[in-house]
Amino acid sequence: MTGNTLTSMDLVRLAQQLDRDRELGWQELQSRDYAIGVSCRHKSDKQRLSYWLDSVADPADDADVHLPMSERSLGVLVASIFLVIGFATMAGFLFSHTHGLVNVLWFFAFFVALQFALCLVSGITLIAVLTGNSSASFTFNPARLVYSKSMPAKRYWREFKSVFQLVFMRYGQDMGIGFILGALGAFLLILTVNDFSFTWSSTFNLSNEAVLRFTDIVSSPWRQWLPLAAVDAETVANSRYHPTGGKFSPEQLSSMHSWWPFLFTSMVFYVLLPRLILWFMSRWLYSSRLSRAFVLSLI
């Protein structure tokens, strides 16, 4: 343990140590803690508590409470894995379209609408955690598998449930941020070295006006100060595709390229930005809940 920060697993270590201390006499505890206090040179309460935990730790029991890596390193690892997944997913999606014609509706549905829906689920889950109504949350979070192997007793899950839920919430945002950053990177890189055009079509009687109205609503937060990331009526009309419609003219192909700033900005505004907000919220709430849990444990 670094001594500068306390983590959720340090909370478990503290609870475990307090359980062991109940079996010792007060004179033995006083003598031990006095000696530790004299040797401690740290000034902050967190550093002092960290020093105390390291000093009284039982190597045999304490080894079972440590994660294979720090919480920060685990978050970076998770984000890196999903960065690769996001990159590969975007690359696979783009190259799966024949003749370099990418369906705008499918693109928006998967990389914007679905990801935004997942952000909403995360936001609702965060509210459930704060209100104490999330008993089934995080059951399938991959980070739980790592933590479960470092948990000495299941009762600590229940005792510090609100703290661990926020840890897993933060890891969930690491996954989402990594995925969308990978997708954004692949989108820019592949469009730089390959020629893709964006089209739309529908079996149903979807009019140009309906598609334009939809894009206007989506781009309303930025169309006034970033007009290049909005779609105009000409682009919508020129990019409408039908298998029997023949080849596109050079003017149409040029106009169809205008979709990419809209799609890129939509991913940034509706996916990356919400993920960052949720990440900062879960991080701040985790620090607050963790500090409160330490205080309550020592009362």
Disulfide bonds with the S-S distance in Angstrom:
none
